[in-house]
């Protein structure tokens, strides 16, 4: 079972957030690379969980083939 992901850790810079091990930044045990994976709060700020929540659903229809020509007319 995966550990609960903290939304606002006290010192996110001290931990690698790349997997469920949450290794200290100076001893990366999982082999995810040579650099630690940053927490989303370090990238996008304290309101990182609210991003995209107010997006309106896309209700526009995509254009389809015209009625005058068959779908594969160029073949």
JOHU-V759356 format. One record per residue. N is the residue number from 1. PHI is phi as a letter, one per 30 degrees, with the letter a starting at -180 (* if undefined). PSI is psi in degrees with one decimal (NA if undefined). NEAR is the number of other ideal C-beta (glycine too) atoms within 8 Angstrom. Layout:
BEGIN
n | phi | psi | near
N | PHI | PSI | NEAR
N | PHI | PSI | NEAR
END
This chain:
BEGIN
n | phi | psi | near
1 | * | 136.8 | 2
2 | d | 147.9 | 5
3 | d | 154.5 | 6
4 | d | 132.3 | 4
5 | d | 118.2 | 5
6 | d | 136.8 | 5
7 | d | -31.0 | 5
8 | b | 77.5 | 5
9 | d | 154.9 | 8
10 | d | -46.1 | 3
11 | b | 78.4 | 6
12 | d | -22.4 | 11
13 | d | -12.1 | 7
14 | d | -7.7 | 6
15 | b | 146.9 | 13
16 | c | 127.3 | 14
17 | c | 18.6 | 9
18 | d | -20.1 | 9
19 | a | -172.1 | 7
20 | d | -2.3 | 5
21 | d | -28.3 | 7
22 | h | 57.3 | 8
23 | d | 153.4 | 11
24 | d | 148.8 | 7
25 | d | -22.5 | 10
26 | c | -1.3 | 3
27 | b | 85.3 | 6
28 | d | 107.7 | 12
29 | d | -20.3 | 6
30 | d | -17.0 | 9
31 | i | 25.2 | 5
32 | d | -5.8 | 8
33 | k | -170.5 | 7
34 | c | -16.9 | 3
35 | c | 152.0 | 4
36 | d | 151.9 | 10
37 | d | 128.1 | 8
38 | d | 155.0 | 9
39 | d | 147.6 | 9
40 | e | -28.8 | 8
41 | d | -25.8 | 12
42 | d | -31.9 | 7
43 | d | -53.7 | 8
44 | c | 0.1 | 7
45 | j | -177.7 | 6
46 | d | -23.4 | 5
47 | c | 28.6 | 7
48 | d | -26.8 | 10
49 | d | -19.6 | 7
50 | d | -11.2 | 7
51 | d | 129.5 | 7
52 | i | -3.9 | 5
53 | d | -25.8 | 6
54 | c | 13.3 | 5
55 | d | 135.5 | 5
56 | d | 141.1 | 4
57 | d | 144.6 | 4
58 | d | 109.7 | 4
59 | c | -1.3 | 3
60 | d | 140.1 | 4
61 | d | 144.5 | 4
62 | d | 145.0 | 4
63 | d | 137.7 | 3
64 | c | -176.5 | 5
65 | d | 147.6 | 6
66 | d | 160.2 | 5
67 | d | -17.2 | 3
68 | d | -26.0 | 3
69 | b | 147.2 | 6
70 | d | 159.7 | 5
71 | d | -33.0 | 5
72 | c | 52.4 | 5
73 | d | -26.4 | 6
74 | d | -4.5 | 3
75 | d | NA | 3
END
